[in-house]
Amino acid sequence: MHSSARTSTERLLDDTETYPDIEEYGACVDADTLFDDPPTSRELEKRLLRKLDLRVAFLVLAYQALEMDRSNIASARLKGLEEDLHMTGQQFNDLVSIFYVGYVLMQIPSNIFLNQLRTPSAYISCCIFLWGIISIGTGAAQSIHAVLIYRFLLGFLEAVFYPGVLFILSTWYKCDELGLRMAYLTCGASLSTAFGSFVESGILTTMDGKLGYTAWRWLFFIEGGLTCAIALAAFYLIPDFPTTRASWLTDEEQMLAQKRMNLHDLTDDSLKSNPFSGLLEALTDWTVWWLATALIFLNTSLSFITFFPAIVATMGYSPAITLLLCAPPQILNVVTSFFVTSHSDMTRERFWHITGPMSMGIVGFVIAISTMNNVLRYLSLFFMYQSVASYVVVLAWANESILESSSKRAVVLAFLGVSASIGDIVSAYLWPASWGPSYSKSFLACILVSFASIGMLWVYRLHHLYLKERMSLL
């Protein structure tokens, strides 16, 4: 019986002979150990990863659709959303916040359910199609109450995707491979925001009044329709688990994928049969709660992303120019995120690869507080966006720290997603219009929670170093 007061790594300290590759940040096994012929096994593993990466490329596209449908509310605000729906006070902030309420409620139940499926691709694809329909419905809404309902349902359905996909990928990729693939997803979201800024600028400029609809409504119609089209392809392109027969893999590749998965799942079969065993394991592990709290602070510091168009708009340009100016900081973030995550995977070091980007974000917040000069404030946005890479590295660190079972990993990834969403709910009220145009109070709050997150992650690192030292003495 597992002791509820002990962490995953602590439970394995007495088993280092069985799992000799357990180190500070998890267990990774080379391809050479999987089959008797190392050269053949390495070549087989390369082919498997190439095929998997093609699937990940499609997941990036699907995640772009998610981010566009989630964030287009901020762009619609620039072109009459509030006026047409007669919104007052903090009602726009309510629209932002209600999305994350639905997102919080669904993530853990969804991942528990997904872990019991043989074909999670069908489940995720149906949810993608439904949130596309919800996005189209938002464009047709005639009242703030209708939009609130649509936003809640959108969050409820989108909650299935990110934690579910991260869990699926964690069954295919080893711990020193996963961080970069998670970066593909997150950077794909940043690219979608950058690309979406160009698309949304074009829609808001050219579609106003077409067929009797205002431009902001066309924003939801067009982007929701694209999401529905992506959902149809998702039925065929989202991977299932390695244990489910995949027509796009050879028998040898399928066997290798299953061996790689088994090396990452150290729980006894009796525990796997209980769908709620992972929930119990996760909720009784103090490090999960500690990391979740650090992630709440981290995601609160990233709240500027949701309000990015409004922050850029304080420089006084038209809505179309404002959206175009949003793109360069986001594109630079994509480049730096790939570098940070790939280097973190290669060195298997996490903490400093989190602290570095967050420190850049703090520099950006300080610059933004210090001046209203357009050039310097625009420069600060480039610094702020560098902090996004830290979110990916935290999730990779959490995933490789879970050495017990796939069911626990499914719950923990969803639980961390819930924690991030709690940060989003709270931070929706850190950017009221009354604090503009300087938003100095908002930036100050981002600085404080950034330091809080770094402090908690430092303690988490010290805990792992302590466990590593104990392991070396055995």
Salt bridges, closest charged atoms under 4 A:
ASP32 OD1 - ARG42 NH1 2.70
GLU43 OE2 - ARG50 NH2 4.00
GLU45 OE2 - LYS174 NZ 3.50
GLU45 OE2 - ARG260 NH1 2.24
ASP53 OD1 - ARG181 NE 3.00
GLU67 OE2 - ARG70 NH1 3.51
GLU82 OE1 - ARG77 NE 3.28
GLU158 OE1 - ARG70 NE 3.54
GLU177 OE1 - ARG260 NH2 2.61
ASP251 OD1 - ARG245 NH2 3.01
GLU253 OE2 - ARG47 NE 3.29
GLU253 OE1 - LYS51 NZ 2.83
ASP265 OD2 - LYS272 NZ 3.44
ASP269 OD1 - LYS272 NZ 3.73
ASP285 OD2 - LYS408 NZ 2.85
ASP345 OD1 - ARG350 NH1 3.07
GLU349 OE1 - HIS353 ND1 2.69
GLU400 OE1 - ARG350 NH2 2.82
GLU404 OE2 - ARG11 NH1 2.42
GLU404 OE1 - LYS408 NZ 2.79
